[in-house]
Amino acid sequence: MNEFKYLGIVNWAKDVIRDKPLSVGDKFYSETELCAIHNVSRQTVRQALACMERQGILSRRQGSGTFVQSPNAVAIEKDSHLVGIVSTYFSDYIFPSIVTGIERVLSDNNVSMQLMTTSNQVTEEARAIEKMLSQNVGGLIIEPSQSALPNPNLALYNEIRARDIPIVFFNAKYAWSGSPLVAMDDHAAGQIVTDHLISLGHKNIAGIFVFDNMQGHKRYQGYMHALMKHRIPISDKRIMWYSATEKATLFQNSASALKALLDESTAVVCYNDNLAVELMAFCKQQGIGVPGDISIVGIDDSNLARVCEVPLTSVSHPKQQLGETAAKLLLEQMTNPSFKAKDVLFLPELVRRESSAAAPGKAEVHHRRVH
């Protein structure tokens, strides 16, 4: 694949520096020479040189050329006592419990961790990974940003691969990564909450899902699977998608669409508890009773599900156990390079609370719509 071409130049350059050998301050090949030697574009050569600059192997001086900075950096010694953690968020929701699980296992094994968050932004993900690489971490545990969208950080992930730094993804992973994932079974989660609503007699079941994270896609797939299994038609007018990075404005910018969605439905499957709690507040503003007029379910069984005004039906997220498993899987790869890690998915369980109830009768639905 073309995106991996520059790695061949990196490995070739390392061999040249070692075999010649070249010393600190010795001049290296120019961009033009490298293009000719490898028959590649200048862009590919620049990718390779940038990678070697980050690794401290070469330095480029404007107007003078490229020079060997540290021949000993050719074989970068990874710090087996330091692991990098990259999470989309940390301060609230389920993330502190996940990180606590990771930290507990690493601490028990005398391994330190460096935590950085991305706010689900790919530019912040790049900054975090560059920081981890500069610290020569021995392994990485990463929650990808905008995991359902094309990612511009391929070069950094290729560099991680070139350095043989093991990665474990949590909650979601990029389809092209080839690294193991530790997550809740999001497809099962979407199916379980939808099955629950169907068991209560609901047929007009709406779904609101995030489109830029893989969890949203998988939970939507589970929702669809449950409807199809019970031969309930899937209606586009009962599906709403939103961006995780724009959720703060969803209930302002899409108020009329949300009203129409609720008017067509007797129940709603929400992408997560956070969204479900905000939807219940929106329903209260609109004079729609939960669960009398409409049932609402979430996913993750966060603290929000228990403390909101109408306790929320949800499905359990493994949280701390997920973090512990991700850390154990990474340590196994760090200590045993031949270990072939596989994905680990946790099956969630339904936690029923007051936000879901039997579907209202036709007369009740008509009364709510007229009112």
Secondary structure, DSSP 8 states (H G I E B T S, - for coil): -GGGHHHHHHHHHHHHHHHTT--TT-B---HHHHHHHHT--HHHHHHHHHHHHHTTSEEEETTTEEEES-GGGGS---EEEEEEEEES--SSTTHHHHHHHHHHHHHHTT-EEEEEE-TT-HHHHHHHHHHHHHTTEEEEEE--SSTTS--TTHHHHHHHHHTT--EEEES---TT--S-EEEE-HHHHHHHHHHHHHHTT--SEEEEEESSSHHHHHHHHHHHHHHHHTT----GGGEEEE-GGGGGGHHHHTHHHHHHHHHT-SEEEESSHHHHHHHHHHHHHTT--TTTT-EEE-SB--HHHHHSSS--BEEB--THHHHHHHHHHHHHHHH-TT-----EEE---EE--TT------HHHHHHHHH-
